[in-house]
Amino acid sequence: MNHEKTYHKEVFDSEHGPVVIEGPLSSKELAAYTFDEQLTAFRPAEKQFEAVQSIADFEEGRIIIARHNENIVGYVTYLHPDPLERWSEGNMENLIELGAIEVIPQFRGYRIGSRLLRISMMDEFMENYIVISTEYHWHWDLKGTGLNIWDYRKVMEKMMAAGGLTPAPTDDPEIISHPANCLMVRIGKHVSEESVEQFDTLRFLTRHQYRQARR
């Protein structure tokens, strides 16, 4: 599969000045910017910037950023699922995961998360993918936002909807370990029925394996 990437950009005004939403960007393009030190949801900012740049160079990898002047204040990543996760079974070339999305506190309230997702989906080639996001409540910034777990989930679902992702059932053990966790899915309009069926098997892999074992 040839993973085509087409650049898109949006600029909007904030009380801090213009903010640019753009991507997908290469590691070389990302290196021209600074990575805000508050982007630490997943690991220290320096290490996360290294991870983001490495993802940008994956054949299927996509990085969309939000920047204020030359400083990256938010980003979203897309890449194939981790080889240790069930979603990688079957090696579906057209299955990619929204791996991380993050915005610094200073720029929250401008719907930057939704803007990042909307810009992501402006690329027509995204219609060839099944896009997933595995949402675990232990990754959510409840303290920073002041929201309880259920209000945070409502905000998260609304943000994901901007990119066309909606909740989908699954029997994945980690996701069903807490009722607030969920699987978010977007199936592109060019995805074949065969791929959808293969993905449905992954969604209910535990059930499928149980049925196979009983035969």
C-alpha beads as a LAMMPS data file, in Angstrom:
LAMMPS data file: protein, C-alpha beads

215 atoms
214 bonds

1 atom types
1 bond types

-500.0 500.0 xlo xhi
-500.0 500.0 ylo yhi
-500.0 500.0 zlo zhi

Masses

1 110.0

Atoms # bond

1 1 1 0.000 0.000 0.000
2 1 1 1.384 3.403 -0.966
3 1 1 0.604 5.740 1.946
4 1 1 0.043 9.088 0.248
5 1 1 0.128 12.266 2.326
6 1 1 -1.256 15.663 1.320
7 1 1 -0.445 18.778 3.354
8 1 1 -3.259 20.993 4.687
9 1 1 -3.177 24.131 6.796
10 1 1 -5.485 26.373 8.806
11 1 1 -4.740 29.589 10.708
12 1 1 -6.932 31.075 13.426
13 1 1 -6.564 33.928 15.890
14 1 1 -6.226 33.470 19.650
15 1 1 -5.648 35.930 22.472
16 1 1 -1.982 34.894 22.246
17 1 1 -1.792 35.564 18.517
18 1 1 -2.245 33.465 15.369
19 1 1 -2.156 29.669 15.703
20 1 1 -1.295 27.466 12.728
21 1 1 -2.718 23.957 12.361
22 1 1 -0.771 22.062 9.684
23 1 1 0.408 18.700 8.430
24 1 1 1.275 16.001 7.809
25 1 1 4.866 17.134 8.419
26 1 1 8.158 15.284 7.960
27 1 1 10.762 14.970 10.716
28 1 1 12.881 17.557 8.901
29 1 1 10.000 20.043 8.883
30 1 1 9.250 19.336 12.549
31 1 1 12.902 19.913 13.474
32 1 1 12.554 23.543 12.389
33 1 1 10.243 24.161 15.360
34 1 1 10.510 23.956 19.135
35 1 1 8.383 21.519 21.126
36 1 1 6.678 23.114 24.128
37 1 1 8.045 21.869 27.443
38 1 1 4.490 21.360 28.748
39 1 1 3.777 18.584 26.235
40 1 1 4.497 15.866 28.788
41 1 1 1.348 13.713 28.873
42 1 1 3.168 10.626 27.605
43 1 1 6.854 11.220 28.448
44 1 1 9.221 14.180 29.004
45 1 1 8.824 16.754 26.224
46 1 1 12.285 16.178 24.759
47 1 1 11.695 12.429 24.485
48 1 1 8.184 12.919 23.126
49 1 1 9.472 15.238 20.413
50 1 1 11.966 12.554 19.398
51 1 1 9.112 10.015 19.252
52 1 1 6.940 12.367 17.201
53 1 1 9.739 12.970 14.698
54 1 1 10.381 9.234 14.329
55 1 1 6.666 8.607 13.670
56 1 1 6.715 11.292 10.975
57 1 1 9.226 9.223 9.016
58 1 1 7.209 5.995 9.136
59 1 1 5.720 5.179 5.762
60 1 1 2.206 5.384 7.187
61 1 1 3.043 7.871 9.971
62 1 1 1.286 11.218 10.107
63 1 1 1.951 14.179 12.406
64 1 1 -0.384 17.169 12.443
65 1 1 0.674 20.056 14.692
66 1 1 -0.662 23.239 16.212
67 1 1 1.989 25.935 16.556
68 1 1 2.186 29.430 17.961
69 1 1 4.929 31.202 16.012
70 1 1 7.670 28.530 15.857
71 1 1 6.603 26.672 18.986
72 1 1 4.553 23.470 18.774
73 1 1 1.721 23.716 21.335
74 1 1 -0.302 20.681 20.250
75 1 1 -0.140 17.667 17.979
76 1 1 -1.823 14.462 16.894
77 1 1 -0.089 11.291 15.693
78 1 1 -1.236 8.470 13.402
79 1 1 0.624 5.219 12.803
80 1 1 0.110 1.477 12.565
81 1 1 -0.913 -0.107 15.897
82 1 1 1.767 -1.363 18.274
83 1 1 2.858 -4.919 17.360
84 1 1 1.987 -6.028 20.915
85 1 1 -1.667 -4.933 20.558
86 1 1 -4.472 -7.038 19.105
87 1 1 -5.060 -4.380 16.441
88 1 1 -1.797 -5.321 14.727
89 1 1 -2.880 -8.943 14.216
90 1 1 -3.585 -9.572 10.558
91 1 1 -1.101 -6.842 9.533
92 1 1 -3.800 -4.637 8.039
93 1 1 -2.001 -1.996 5.979
94 1 1 -5.121 0.166 5.956
95 1 1 -5.582 0.195 9.753
96 1 1 -3.940 3.133 11.532
97 1 1 -4.205 4.336 15.083
98 1 1 -4.576 7.825 16.453
99 1 1 -1.764 7.199 18.898
100 1 1 -1.612 10.488 20.808
101 1 1 -3.235 13.893 20.906
102 1 1 -2.085 16.645 23.244
103 1 1 -2.488 20.420 23.684
104 1 1 -0.770 22.577 26.309
105 1 1 -3.052 24.168 28.973
106 1 1 -2.470 27.726 27.721
107 1 1 -4.119 26.927 24.399
108 1 1 -7.029 24.836 25.611
109 1 1 -10.443 26.340 24.980
110 1 1 -9.768 27.012 21.287
111 1 1 -10.937 23.570 20.140
112 1 1 -7.404 22.822 18.938
113 1 1 -7.927 19.085 19.395
114 1 1 -10.959 19.209 17.104
115 1 1 -9.080 21.383 14.620
116 1 1 -6.169 18.926 14.535
117 1 1 -8.568 16.081 13.743
118 1 1 -10.476 18.057 11.146
119 1 1 -7.267 19.031 9.318
120 1 1 -6.143 15.390 9.500
121 1 1 -9.245 14.220 7.663
122 1 1 -9.002 16.863 4.934
123 1 1 -6.526 14.555 3.206
124 1 1 -8.622 12.478 0.801
125 1 1 -6.290 9.519 1.287
126 1 1 -7.604 9.121 4.841
127 1 1 -10.726 7.640 3.205
128 1 1 -8.631 4.526 2.488
129 1 1 -8.058 3.861 6.193
130 1 1 -9.804 2.440 9.191
131 1 1 -8.727 4.871 11.914
132 1 1 -8.958 3.819 15.556
133 1 1 -8.276 5.434 18.902
134 1 1 -8.128 3.394 22.104
135 1 1 -9.256 5.658 24.925
136 1 1 -8.213 4.751 28.468
137 1 1 -9.357 6.928 31.350
138 1 1 -5.968 6.665 33.082
139 1 1 -4.429 8.724 30.262
140 1 1 -6.917 11.573 30.662
141 1 1 -5.879 14.867 32.263
142 1 1 -8.674 14.992 34.835
143 1 1 -6.613 17.095 37.236
144 1 1 -5.573 19.647 34.635
145 1 1 -9.069 20.074 33.200
146 1 1 -10.976 19.833 36.481
147 1 1 -13.480 17.484 34.845
148 1 1 -14.789 14.255 36.299
149 1 1 -14.274 11.074 34.343
150 1 1 -17.688 11.096 32.630
151 1 1 -17.606 14.767 31.658
152 1 1 -14.110 14.238 30.255
153 1 1 -15.373 11.352 28.158
154 1 1 -18.170 13.546 26.762
155 1 1 -15.605 16.200 25.782
156 1 1 -13.342 13.548 24.285
157 1 1 -16.184 12.040 22.228
158 1 1 -17.174 15.479 20.929
159 1 1 -13.569 16.203 19.936
160 1 1 -13.183 12.834 18.188
161 1 1 -16.440 13.417 16.324
162 1 1 -14.752 16.378 14.604
163 1 1 -12.581 13.777 12.871
164 1 1 -15.457 11.400 12.212
165 1 1 -14.503 8.926 14.972
166 1 1 -17.375 7.393 16.944
167 1 1 -17.539 4.810 19.776
168 1 1 -17.574 1.165 18.697
169 1 1 -18.061 -1.995 20.782
170 1 1 -15.191 -4.411 21.385
171 1 1 -14.223 -7.223 23.733
172 1 1 -10.652 -5.969 24.159
173 1 1 -9.815 -6.746 27.825
174 1 1 -8.125 -3.418 28.588
175 1 1 -10.933 -1.368 27.105
176 1 1 -13.731 -3.265 28.842
177 1 1 -11.843 -3.184 32.159
178 1 1 -13.555 0.145 32.935
179 1 1 -16.860 1.520 31.578
180 1 1 -15.303 4.905 30.776
181 1 1 -12.757 3.377 28.400
182 1 1 -13.780 3.070 24.769
183 1 1 -12.732 2.289 21.237
184 1 1 -13.254 5.127 18.738
185 1 1 -13.439 4.256 15.051
186 1 1 -13.640 5.948 11.656
187 1 1 -14.050 3.777 8.552
188 1 1 -13.075 5.586 5.360
189 1 1 -15.481 5.516 2.426
190 1 1 -12.984 3.640 0.230
191 1 1 -12.389 0.803 2.725
192 1 1 -13.444 -2.574 1.318
193 1 1 -16.072 -4.784 2.929
194 1 1 -13.396 -7.439 3.321
195 1 1 -11.283 -5.062 5.421
196 1 1 -14.311 -4.121 7.519
197 1 1 -14.979 -7.798 8.221
198 1 1 -11.326 -8.366 9.133
199 1 1 -11.483 -5.393 11.495
200 1 1 -14.698 -6.701 13.070
201 1 1 -12.832 -9.939 13.851
202 1 1 -10.139 -7.877 15.619
203 1 1 -12.756 -5.947 17.580
204 1 1 -14.157 -9.205 18.932
205 1 1 -10.977 -11.259 18.848
206 1 1 -11.575 -12.891 22.229
207 1 1 -14.983 -14.159 21.080
208 1 1 -13.536 -15.267 17.752
209 1 1 -10.675 -17.170 19.420
210 1 1 -13.152 -18.828 21.804
211 1 1 -15.292 -20.016 18.924
212 1 1 -12.217 -21.304 17.065
213 1 1 -11.104 -23.224 20.150
214 1 1 -14.491 -24.937 20.454
215 1 1 -14.384 -26.303 16.902

Bonds

1 1 1 2
2 1 2 3
3 1 3 4
4 1 4 5
5 1 5 6
6 1 6 7
7 1 7 8
8 1 8 9
9 1 9 10
10 1 10 11
11 1 11 12
12 1 12 13
13 1 13 14
14 1 14 15
15 1 15 16
16 1 16 17
17 1 17 18
18 1 18 19
19 1 19 20
20 1 20 21
21 1 21 22
22 1 22 23
23 1 23 24
24 1 24 25
25 1 25 26
26 1 26 27
27 1 27 28
28 1 28 29
29 1 29 30
30 1 30 31
31 1 31 32
32 1 32 33
33 1 33 34
34 1 34 35
35 1 35 36
36 1 36 37
37 1 37 38
38 1 38 39
39 1 39 40
40 1 40 41
41 1 41 42
42 1 42 43
43 1 43 44
44 1 44 45
45 1 45 46
46 1 46 47
47 1 47 48
48 1 48 49
49 1 49 50
50 1 50 51
51 1 51 52
52 1 52 53
53 1 53 54
54 1 54 55
55 1 55 56
56 1 56 57
57 1 57 58
58 1 58 59
59 1 59 60
60 1 60 61
61 1 61 62
62 1 62 63
63 1 63 64
64 1 64 65
65 1 65 66
66 1 66 67
67 1 67 68
68 1 68 69
69 1 69 70
70 1 70 71
71 1 71 72
72 1 72 73
73 1 73 74
74 1 74 75
75 1 75 76
76 1 76 77
77 1 77 78
78 1 78 79
79 1 79 80
80 1 80 81
81 1 81 82
82 1 82 83
83 1 83 84
84 1 84 85
85 1 85 86
86 1 86 87
87 1 87 88
88 1 88 89
89 1 89 90
90 1 90 91
91 1 91 92
92 1 92 93
93 1 93 94
94 1 94 95
95 1 95 96
96 1 96 97
97 1 97 98
98 1 98 99
99 1 99 100
100 1 100 101
101 1 101 102
102 1 102 103
103 1 103 104
104 1 104 105
105 1 105 106
106 1 106 107
107 1 107 108
108 1 108 109
109 1 109 110
110 1 110 111
111 1 111 112
112 1 112 113
113 1 113 114
114 1 114 115
115 1 115 116
116 1 116 117
117 1 117 118
118 1 118 119
119 1 119 120
120 1 120 121
121 1 121 122
122 1 122 123
123 1 123 124
124 1 124 125
125 1 125 126
126 1 126 127
127 1 127 128
128 1 128 129
129 1 129 130
130 1 130 131
131 1 131 132
132 1 132 133
133 1 133 134
134 1 134 135
135 1 135 136
136 1 136 137
137 1 137 138
138 1 138 139
139 1 139 140
140 1 140 141
141 1 141 142
142 1 142 143
143 1 143 144
144 1 144 145
145 1 145 146
146 1 146 147
147 1 147 148
148 1 148 149
149 1 149 150
150 1 150 151
151 1 151 152
152 1 152 153
153 1 153 154
154 1 154 155
155 1 155 156
156 1 156 157
157 1 157 158
158 1 158 159
159 1 159 160
160 1 160 161
161 1 161 162
162 1 162 163
163 1 163 164
164 1 164 165
165 1 165 166
166 1 166 167
167 1 167 168
168 1 168 169
169 1 169 170
170 1 170 171
171 1 171 172
172 1 172 173
173 1 173 174
174 1 174 175
175 1 175 176
176 1 176 177
177 1 177 178
178 1 178 179
179 1 179 180
180 1 180 181
181 1 181 182
182 1 182 183
183 1 183 184
184 1 184 185
185 1 185 186
186 1 186 187
187 1 187 188
188 1 188 189
189 1 189 190
190 1 190 191
191 1 191 192
192 1 192 193
193 1 193 194
194 1 194 195
195 1 195 196
196 1 196 197
197 1 197 198
198 1 198 199
199 1 199 200
200 1 200 201
201 1 201 202
202 1 202 203
203 1 203 204
204 1 204 205
205 1 205 206
206 1 206 207
207 1 207 208
208 1 208 209
209 1 209 210
210 1 210 211
211 1 211 212
212 1 212 213
213 1 213 214
214 1 214 215
